[in-house]
């Protein structure tokens, strides 16, 4: 059981057992720039319809 004070509505979302979708974009240099442009276009197409967006970035 998740701590409701810590997780709020996000906790309810993660407890839902529906199938998950994952978008993974990999690459550095120009490929990383292209990935960012793809994500920017997806945001434009969604036009605020997405309720939850989680951004994660890392570098090796």
C-alpha positions as CSV (number, residue, x, y, z in Angstrom):
1,X,0.0,0.0,0.0
2,X,1.4,3.4,-1.0
3,X,1.6,6.3,1.4
4,X,-1.2,8.6,0.2
5,X,0.4,11.8,1.7
6,X,3.5,11.1,-0.3
7,X,2.1,9.8,-3.6
8,X,-1.4,11.5,-3.8
9,X,-3.3,10.7,-7.0
10,X,-0.1,9.5,-8.6
11,X,-0.1,6.5,-6.2
12,X,-3.6,5.5,-7.4
13,X,-2.4,5.6,-11.0
14,X,0.5,3.2,-10.2
15,X,-1.7,0.8,-8.3
16,X,-3.9,0.4,-11.4
17,X,-3.1,-2.9,-13.1
18,X,-3.9,-1.9,-16.7
19,X,-1.2,-2.4,-19.3
20,X,1.6,0.2,-19.3
21,X,3.2,2.0,-22.3
22,X,6.8,3.0,-22.4
23,X,8.5,5.4,-24.8
24,X,12.2,5.0,-24.9
25,X,14.4,7.4,-26.9
26,X,18.1,6.6,-26.8
27,X,21.1,8.4,-28.3
28,X,23.6,11.1,-27.8
29,X,24.8,14.0,-29.9
30,X,22.6,14.6,-32.8
31,X,20.4,11.6,-32.0
32,X,19.7,13.2,-28.6
33,X,18.7,16.4,-30.3
34,X,16.4,14.5,-32.6
35,X,14.8,12.8,-29.6
36,X,14.1,16.1,-28.0
37,X,12.4,17.4,-31.2
38,X,10.3,14.2,-31.4
39,X,9.1,14.7,-27.8
40,X,8.4,18.4,-28.4
41,X,6.2,17.5,-31.4
42,X,4.4,14.8,-29.4
43,X,3.6,17.5,-26.8
44,X,2.3,19.8,-29.5
45,X,0.0,17.0,-30.9
46,X,-1.3,16.2,-27.4
47,X,-2.1,19.9,-26.8
48,X,-2.4,19.4,-23.0
49,X,-4.5,16.3,-23.2
50,X,-2.0,14.2,-21.3
51,X,-2.7,14.2,-17.6
52,X,0.6,12.8,-16.3
53,X,4.0,13.3,-17.9
54,X,7.1,12.1,-16.3
55,X,10.4,13.3,-17.7
56,X,13.5,11.3,-17.0
57,X,16.9,11.9,-18.4
58,X,20.3,10.4,-17.8
59,X,23.7,10.3,-19.2
60,X,26.4,7.7,-19.1
